[in-house]
């Protein structure tokens, strides 16, 4: 009994140490963002939260168009999320619940696209979008990601288990067509799955750095991540300000994550097990 | 919407009528499936424009010398020829692989330890899971800036700590190994929790009966781990190995942001220049689009190669068979154990009967 107890305590100590390591960089971000740069660079360094947070945040707003960048990032993230949720769940509904000629072939093709690294088509994608005249516009951020293979694959796995065939048959008997069935039977049942996919997509787009770096060429219309990097590149000597910017860019994201954290984590793990 | 439902309501009796004449059936099946085709088409249309076409186009671009604006000049395999003899390219492969090993090995081992501890913990589980997962959903740029300051040569927290315990300073962000360790640390920190959660799900999928049986068998905890946990976890380990290989070969943001210098994105001596950084630098800074496309293809070959190696190494091809075999082995042992116990019991019963 006591051996068991010691083991539990040791387990918790290990886990707590891990949690400290996981969360420390965030604490450090706050410490740096709330002190002055000379304070951070003094020896020994300041380890506690200071009183200059708002001053540093003000400097960020003076030096980059923070809210403009945030708005662009928000529109892009929401745009991709809404479109992807619709297109992915619609396709997943069809793949999961309907027999149609070529279904397996099309689904196999979709899975095969996982193999292609995005970097492979970076150059020609840029050229294509330039040809469309989309470089520098929100379209370049939103449209290419509006439907994605991972989302369809994941939603299909979810839909297979979640939607009872009887419900679809009943809707058919009532004379509902395919899209009516999707709206009345599919969507309500798929809601928890959509919540996960929505958060997942939103976070990914919000955090993306390489693609916006390439396509958002207008220095006045940068996404948050690129703007943050620019802030660092130009004002890298003012660490406190850069950290205040970093903090401001991270807080909304953690907020979105925490809202659905519990089921989000469970869903992600379940999704990985299905591969 | 109404016209659509009209089609289906008409189509249903039509199918019943034509069921006898097989010749009419095929076109109807396709026509009936029109809404389904419409439902799956957005992905395929977008993929054709932004996925398939660019991939094919990138082969074409890689056979040319092109700055993205002027004329394309056909050079055949010259880009690839140059690539093979380009010392910087080989260096980026070396850098990427070193960073990948430095990050993936500790990451997966630590994840396994954490998952095990989480599996055994009965309290604070949700709190732990969220705390371990937060690094993964955080902005890479922001967190790289934080780590950049921690690893900073002169005033960084890490050096201040090393100095205070009398170990002196390390020039993390100027030494080739320091740079790679810094990048690997960021990656490990971001992905440990993610992988631990995946492993935890794998652990929880293993039935408690199997462990119970092993315990009855008198298996030590080490034997249980290697004979039951690891084989049963094989598919999950394969998943994490493949995803972290693909992710590891595509490292870009960490090294780009760490040095914050548009002209020298790999840091001093290009020690942190990864394959994707080099692709980015060639195509979008030096405007050598053809060369950038060629690097993209080299990256693709590497990813396929390493995925196959992973698959072979961890035995993904027959992982199901292996798990089943492990499960069968356990079952057999339980049966043998039960038989032995039954035999012992009946022998004991016989003995007592004999004694009487």
Interface residues (C-beta under 8 A of the other chain):
Chain A: X7 X8 X11 X12 X14 X15 X18 X19 X21 X22 X23 X25 X26 X28 X29 X32 X40 X41 X42 X43 X44 X45 X87 X88 X90 X91 X93 X94 X95 X98 X100 X101 X103 X106 X109 X110 X113 X115 X116 X117 X118 X119 X120 X121 X122 X123 X124 X125 X126 X127 X128 X130 X143 X144 X146 X147 X148 X149 X152 X172 X175 X176 X177 X178 X179 X180 X182 X203 X206 X207 X209 X210 X214 X224 X225 X228 X229 X232 X233 X236 X239 X242 X243 X246 X247 X249 X250 X253 X254 X257 X258 X261 X262 X265 X268 X269 X270 X272 X273 X275
Chain B: X1 X4 X5 X6 X7 X8 X9 X29 X30 X32 X33 X35 X36 X37 X39 X40 X42 X43 X44 X46 X47 X49 X50 X51 X53 X54 X55 X57 X58 X61 X68 X113 X114 X117 X118 X120 X121 X122 X123 X124 X126 X128 X129 X130 X131 X132 X133 X134 X135 X137 X138 X139 X140 X141 X142 X143 X145 X146 X147 X149 X150 X154 X155 X157 X160 X163 X164 X189 X192 X193 X197 X198 X200 X201 X202 X205 X236 X239 X246 X249 X250 X252 X253 X256 X257 X260 X261 X262 X276 X279 X280 X283 X284 X289 X292 X293 X296 X297 X299 X300 X303 X304 X307
